[in-house]
């Protein structure tokens, strides 16, 4: 069975045709429970997210800040497994028909087996993977299997990336490019500044792939700001925090659905950068 890279590509193209940015949400699998995590992913998609990233909880993150680390710890203590991640992808896609990616560090895939992981992700209806710590120059094996199974390979670029490096990364990627808005880890910020706009501009000079910005976006005003120059707005910690702060699971689901709606309205404005 082939994965859903085409669905991802078409979804991002449709948002551009509507003169808006796509809203991409992130939530970890298994948080607060496997069942609760599946319900939360469905809720953000139903609330207005165009695409969702399902995080594979990891004990040694390099990109995740304290909010997502807390959620990952809850999921890992609950015994979440890769099979649960695949089930989350499968059920979210089946329920909504929207693109579902997995965001994961490389070590779990390496341990699990690249062919096994890509085949199972495609079978679940996944659209691809975001791999924040896989160096492009070491990615040939992954990309071979991802392409065979119809999965996008999304790499992360940062403000520190030089232009030649950006070109190398974007040439190897597919689906979209994940532009980290700042040097640091995930988490809500007071502002998402000029660094992000400059990174999008420099990245666009190297590729026709959509450029989506993550790290720091937490409310509709920030989403609208980023939507002014990016093809997609990625929000994670703000969703996770809504669940952490909720008194019970039902309230958490209502909170993330509401936030997705607010953010979706925030990205509706016409983009000025492309």
N, C-alpha and C positions, 0 to 999 in steps of 0.2 A: 504493500500500500504506500502511496506517495503522500508526503506531507503537504502542508498548506502554504508554501512560500508564495504561490500565486495569489491566494486570498489576502495575505499580508500586503503584497505589492498593490493589489487592486484597492484595498481599503485605504492605504496612504494616498494613492492617486485620486480616489474619490473625494477625500478631504481637501486635497489641493484644488480639485475642480470646483469645489464649493467655496473656494477662497478662504479656507480656514486651516488651522493646524489640527492634526489628529491628537486625541487625548489617549495617552498610554499609561495604564495603571500598573502598579507592582504590588503584589502581596505574596508572602511566603506560604508554601504548602504546609499543611499540618498545624496552622495557627488560626485560632487557639486550639483547635483539634483538627483532625483530618476532615471530618464532616463539616465542622464550622468553617474551615478554610475554603472548602469547595463552595459553601453557601456564600462566603464573602466575595470570592472571585466572581460568582454569578451576579451578585448584588452590584458590584462596580460596573460590570458590563451592562446590566439592565439599567443602571442609573445614568449611563451616557458615555462610558469609556469606549473607544473604538477598538482598542487592542489591550490585552493584558499580558503582563510578564508574571509567571509563577516562579517564585524563588525556590531553589533547592537549598534548604537550610544547611549551613556549613559551620563547623566549630572554629574555623580560623579565617575569618573574613578579612579582606584587605580594602574593600570599597564600602562596606556597610558601617554606618554609624550606630550609636547606642540604642536608638529606637528599634531598628531592624535587628540588631544583635539580640535585644531582649526577646523579640518575637521568635527568632531562630532558636534561642535557648529553650523557650517554651516548647517549640515544635520538636526539638531534639530530645528533650526530657520526656516528651510524650511518645517517643519511639518512631517518629516519622521515617519512612524509607523511600527509596527511589520509586518503588511500586506505587506509593501514595502520591508522589508527584505526578506520575503518569496518569493515575486515576483522576487527579484534579484537572489535568489538561483535558482528558477525555470527556469528563462530565461537563466542564465549562464550555467546551466547544460544542458538544452535542446539544446543550441547552440554549446556546445563544447564536451559534453559527459565526461567531467572531474569531479573529486570529488570536491564538494563545501561544506564547513563547515560553521557554524555560530560561531563567537566568541562573547560571551556576558557575562556580569555580571549576577549574579543570580536574583537580584530583579525584572527585567522586566519579566523573566520567571515565577517567583513566583506570580506576579500580574496577568499575563496572564493566568496561569494555566498550570501545567506540562503536563497533558495529551493532552490538546489542542495544546500546542506548539510542542510537539514531533510528534503528528499525522500530523500537518500541515507541519512540516519540512520534514518528510518522504514523504508526498504526493507531495511536491515540488521537490523531488529528492535529498534532502540533504544527506550528508554522515555522519553528526554528529555535535557535539558541542564542543567547547573549553570553559571551565568554570574556569577562573582564580581565582575567589574569592569564589568558593563553596568548603567548607571543605569536605574532603573525608568522614569523620565520619558522616556528615550530608547529604550524597549524595544518600542514598539508594532509596528514592522515585524517584529521577531523573533517576538513573541507571536502575531501574525496567522498567520505561516507555521507556527509550532509547533502551534498549535491545528488548523490545516487538516490537518496530517499526524499528529495524534494523539500529540503529544509534550509531556511535562511541561516547564515552565519553573520551575526552582528558583533562587530568589534567596537571597543571603546576608545575614543580619542580624548585628549586632555589639553588644556591651555598650554602646557609645556611641550606639546608635540610640535616639532619643527615641520616646515612645509614638506620636505622630502619624505619625512616619516609619515605624515598624513597621507601622502600619495600612495605609499607602500601599503598602509593599512586599508585605505578605501578600495584599492585595486583588488584586495583579497576578500573583501566583505560582500555581503548580499543582504537584501531586505531593506535595511537602513543603516545609518551610522549613528551610534550612541555618543553624543558629545557631552562629556562631563563639564558642567558649567564652571567648575572651579577646582583647584587643587585641594583635595580633602576627601572626606567620607560623606555618605548620605546623611540627610537630616534637613529639617526645615531651616530656612535662613530668612533674615529680614529683607534681603533683596537678592536678585539674581542679576548681576551687573554686566558691565560692558565686555568683560572677558568672554562671556558666553557668546555675545553677538559677534565678536571678532573671531572666535573659534569657528562659528558656523560659516562666516564669510570665507575663512581660509580653507575650511573643509570642502565647501561647495566648489571652490576653484579646482579641486582635484577629482570630482566625481559627480555623476548624475543621480546617485542614490539620495533619497531623502535624508535630511540631517535632523535628528530629534535630540532635544536637550533634556538632561536630567540632573539631579542633585540640587536641592534647595527649594523647589517649587512647592508651595503648600496651600495657596489660596487662589481664588479666582482672579484677583488683581495681578498676582505674579504670573499666573497662567496666561493672562491676556498680554502681559509684557513680553513673555517669551514667544508667544504666538505671533508677535509682530515680526520676528525674524527667523523662526525655526519651523520646520515642516511638521514637527511633533513635539508635544510637551509631555514629559515623563514625570509621574508623581508616585512616590512610594511611601516615604516615612509618614506623610500626613494621613494616609489611609490606615497605616499600621497603628498610629497614635490614636485614631478614633476608636479602634477596637480595644486597645489597651485601656483607654479611659472610660469605656462603656461599663455600666453596672452589670449588664448581662449580655448574652449572645444576641438576643433579639434587638436590643438597643444598638449594639455594635453594627449589625447588618443595616439597620435603618440609617445609622450615622454615615457609613461608607457609601451607601446608595445616594444619600443627600449630598455628600461632598462630590461624588462623581457628577451629579447634576450641576452643581455650582461651577465646577471646573470646566465641564463641557460648555456651559454658557460663556465662560471666560475665554475659551479658545475660538469662539465664533467670529470674533472680529477679523476684518481683512488683514492679511499679512502685508507688511511693507517691504519685506526683504526678499521676496522671490515668488 
